[in-house]
Amino acid sequence: MLVATVVASGCLPLQPRRGLQTTPPAVNTLTLVGQFSIPPLGRYPDAIGLPFGGISGLATDPHGDLLGISDAQRGGRIYRFIIDGLGGALRVAPVDFIPLANASPESVSDHEALVALPNGSYLVASEGTGREPRRPPAIDEFDRHGTHLGRLPLRDRYVPEPTGPVTRGARGNAGFESLTLSPDLARLFTATETALIQDAPPATFDAGTRARILEYAVHAGSYRPAREFVYNIEPIEKPAFKPALFINGLVELLALNRTTLLALERGYVEDEAKTGASTNTIRLYRVSLAGASDVSSMDSLKDRSDVVPVTKTLLLDLSRVPGLSPDLAPSLDNFEGMALGPRLPDGRASLVLVSDDNFRASQRTWFLVFAIE
């Protein structure tokens, strides 16, 4: 059964991108070549604009421009960025933004990821809310002006009960944090940040958990749910301090082709004593769907030992990257977004990571640029 079956109005021109060599055939080694941060609590435009921050996802549009989605609670925004100084002193700055209309009068925006379509529209993933009435995760389409056009279908196993006891669905604020298109535009992928309620408990210091990767396939000019795969999330690293809040989850995906993805895991442990010792764990994996079980027919993964998960290969542990700014290392920051960047002066492809400052004075919007070897 599918719910939220309002399909975007108008057919999407889903021809493969041409003329842009943005997707490398393989990603094996990443080398840090640039880093830049935007101070918190600023505005865009300066002084008179809306508060800037909350960049939770990145994407590259068909022209090769870098886009970022903000999860501002007073209405999401898509920013367009310029990147200068790839051969030297990196600089990243917003140059434009599109305000996104609410999908419905009762909607609470919590936009976490986006992709840009060839027709100028955008698909935007939202993670859902845990406050009653609970909102399920969603993938919405917006036109180039930010007008809401429709919502992609979603299997009902992802939808929690709106009120009362919750026995199923995505956990509040832990639904769809990721969104990516395959280079041929034939597949759209998203994932739950952590396990569905009926699948498993969230990751702990002693055990990981099972998230789901959702594959959407082209259908009648839009996308419809297809296969689903199990993604094993790692256990949380034990800190030296007494923890309060802690989480580890899958926060971004980047499709290199129909079966190979990059996956960004973000862990966070908050210091109960509020001494400033709170830490983030940021790891990047190459993921292969080949040979993994299709679990799209399984409403629950509980006690299912016959499921083959996707294959993960660690590419990058941000805590071990040499040359990070002392303002960023060793506790890192809340990195949630990832996209292919522009070609470097020497011709190599690049990968850009961004952190969400949560509109807090203690955090920053960091951009890290890596050369893809």
N, C-alpha and C positions, 0 to 999 in steps of 0.2 A: 504494500500500500504506500502511496506517495501523498505527502501533504505539502502545503505551501506551493501549489502547482500553478500559480500565476506565471505565465511565461512572458518574456519580454516582448513588447509590441514591435512588429516589424522583423524581417529576417536579417540575420547578421551576415555580412559578406565574409565568409570564412575561407577565403583563398589564402594559401601560404604566403608569408611575407617574402617579398622579392627585393633584392638590391641591398639588404642589410646582412652583413656577416657578423652577427652578434653572438651566435651560439657556438662555442668551441666543440669539436668532436669528442673531447675528453677533458676531464679535470683531474690531474694527478697530484700536482704540487702548487701551493699558493705562497707567494712572497709579498710581504707588506711593502708597499711603495709610496704610501701617502696616508696622512691622518689629519683630520680637521674637526674642530668642535665649534658649535654655536652656543653661546652662553644662554642660560635659562631665563625665563620670565621676560623675554623680549616680545616684540610685536612685529607683525608684517601687514602693511608697510610700517616702517619705523614710527614709533610714537603714536600714530593715529589709527593703526590697524588693529586687527584681532590678535589675541595672544597666540604666539607661535610655539609649537611644541607638539609632543605626543605623536611623533612620526613612528608608526607601528609597522609599516610595510613599504617596500620599494617595488618599482616596476620600470621597464623601459618601453616607451611608446613606439609606434611604427616608424617614427622619424629618428629614433635613437636618443630622444631626450629622457632624462631621469625624472621619474615621478615619485612622490611620497604621499602616503595616506595618513592623515592625522585622526586620532580617535577622540578629538575634542567632544566633550559631552553636550555642548550647546550646538551641535551640528558638525558632522564630519567635513573635512576639507581635503582636496587633492592639490598638492603643491607641485610646481614645476621648478627644478633646480638647474643651475649652471655649475659645471665643474671646471675650474681653471687650475693650471699649474701641475698637471699630471707628470710633467718632467722635472718638477722641482718642489716649490712650496705650494701644497695643495690648498685650494679654497673652494668651498661649496656655499652657495647662497640661493635662497628662494627668489624667483623672478615673477611668479604669477601663482594664483590659486583659484580653484573652483569650489564654491560652497555646495554641499550636497543636501538636497531636500530630504526630509524624513519620508520613509516608505509609507507611513500612515500617521494620522494625528496622534495615536497613542504610542508610537515608536520611540524608543530611546536609542540613539545612535551609539554604536560601539564598534566602529569600523577598524579592521585590523590588517587587511591585505587587499591588493588590487591587481588587476591586469588591464591593459589597454587594448581595445579591439581595433581592427583596421578601419572600421567605419567611424571612428572618433568617439565611440561610447566606451564605458568602463564597466567592468564587473568588480564588485566590492564584496568582500567577505566580512561578516560580523560574527562575534563570538557568542552572543546571547547573554542573558542576564539571569541571576539566581534570585533576585528579589521578586516577590509576588506582586502582580501576576508574572510568572516566569516567561521569558522570551527565548525561543529556540535560536540556534545559530542559523545564518541565512547567507545566500549569495544573491545580491541585487544588481540590476543593471541600471546605469544612469547615462544620460546623453552627455554631450560635450559641454552643456551648460549646467549640469548637475541636477536635471529633472529626473525623477524616478520613473523608470519605464516598466519594470516588472521584476519578478523574483523567480529564480530557478527552482525546480521541484526538489523535494527533500524527503527521503524515507522517514516514516514516522518513528523509527527506533531512535532518532536523534532528538525527538521533541519531548521535553519533560512535561509532567502534569503542570498546568498553569498555577494551581494552588494546592495546598494540603501536602500530604506525604509524597515524596518523590521517589519513584522506583525505577525510572528509566530515563534515557535521554542524555544529552550533553550536560555536564556540570556547569553551573553558573560561572561566567567569565572564563571558561575553559573549552569553548567550542571551536569555531573555525578561526585560527590565527594566521592561516596560510592560504595562498592562492597562486596558481601558476598555469600557464598554457604551454603545451608542447610547441616546438618551433613550427610545425606544420599546421597548428591551430586545431588539430583533430581531437585533442584530449585536453581536458581541464582537470586539474588536481587541487584538492584541498585536504585538510586533515583535522582531526580533533587534537586539541592541545594535550589532553590526557585521556584516560579511559572513559568510555561511557559508563554511566552509573551501573547498568546491568552487566557490564563486561568485567570490571575489576576495580579495586580501590586505586587511588592515585599513587604515584611513586613515593617511597619513603627512603630513609637512610639505609634500610636493610634490603629493600627489594624495588625493582623497577615496576613497570606496568605496560599495558597494551593500549596504544592509540590505534585509530583507524585512519588509513589513507583512502579517500574517496576519489574515484575516477569518474569523470563525466565525459560522455562521448557526443560528438556532433549528431544532432537529430532535428530535421526540419528547420534548419537555419538557426537553431539554438543548441543548448546542451541538456542532456538528460542523464540521470545516474546510471552508471554501468557497474564496473567491478569495485570491490572493496578489498583492502589488504591490511594485515596486522603489522604495525610498526612497534617494535619493542623499545620503550623508553628506559634509559639507564637509571639506576638508583641515584639518590642524591648524595653528594659528598658530605661526610660528617665534618662540621667545623670545629675549631678549637674553643669556641664560645658556646654558651647555652642558647639554643635556637628558640625562636618564637614561630613566626610564619615561615614556611618553606614550601618550595614547589620545584618540579622539573618537568618541562613539557616541550612539545614540538611546536615551534613558533613560526617557521617559514619553510617553504619549499620552492625549488627552482628546477623546472624540467629541462634537461638537456636533450631528451628525445622522449618517445612514448613509454619507455621502460626504465630510463635512468634519470634519477633526480638528485639534487643536493638538498639536504635536510639540516636545518638549524635547530639545535636543542639549547634551551636556556634554563638554567637552574638558578634559584635565588634562595638564600637563607638569611633571615633577619635576626640580628642580635637582640635577644630579649632585654639586655641591659641598655640598649640604645647608645653604645659607646662609639659607634661608627665602624664597627668591625664587620658589618653585614657584607656578604660576598655574592658575586654572580659567577656562574660557570657557563661558558659559551663554547660549544663544540659543533663542528661542521662535519657532516658525514656524506659520503656518496652512497646512494641507495639504488639497488637493483630490484625491480619487480619480477624479474624472470624467475620462474620456479616457485613463486609465492602462491599460497592458497587464495582463491577468490572466496571471501566470506560474506558476499553480498546477500546470501540467503540466510545468514545466521543473525537472528535478533539479539542473541547473547553469546558471548565468548566464554562465559563462566564454565569452568571444568572441561573446556575443550583442549585436549592435549594433542589432537591430531592436526592442528593448524600449523602450516609452515609460514613463518613471518618473512618479510622482505629482508634482503641481505644488506647489512650496513658495513661501511669501511670508513674509519676515522681519517679525515683529511686535515683537520685543524683543531687544536685546542688553544683558544685565544690566550690563555694564561701562560702559554709557553712560546708565544711569538716574540722574537727579539725586536727591540727598537720601539716598543710601545711608549707613548708619553707617560711620564711619571704621574700625571694627573689622572690617567686611566688605569694603569697597573698599580697595585696588584689586585684590587677588588673588582676591577672591570666595571661595566655598566650594563644597562638593561637592553642588550642588542636583540632586536626582534625582526628586522627587515633585511632583505637581501635581493640583489638584482645584478645582472650583467651590466657593466659600465662601458664607457667608450674605449676604443682602442688606445693603447699607450703609444707614445712617440716611437718606440722601437717595434711597433706592430703587434705586440702581444695583446690578447684579450684581457679584460679586467673584471673583477668581482667587487661589488660595493656592499658593505655592511653598514647598518645604521642603528643607533640606539634610541629608545623612547625615553624622553626625560620626565614623563609623567607630569609635566607642568610643575615640577618641584625645583626649588632653589638649589637643592643639594645634588641635582643631576644635570647632565648636559646632553645635547644632541650631537653624538659623535658619528663621523663618517670615516670609515676605514676602506682604503682601496688596496686590493691585492692583485698582483700580476698572476695570470694563469699560465703555468709553465706547460 
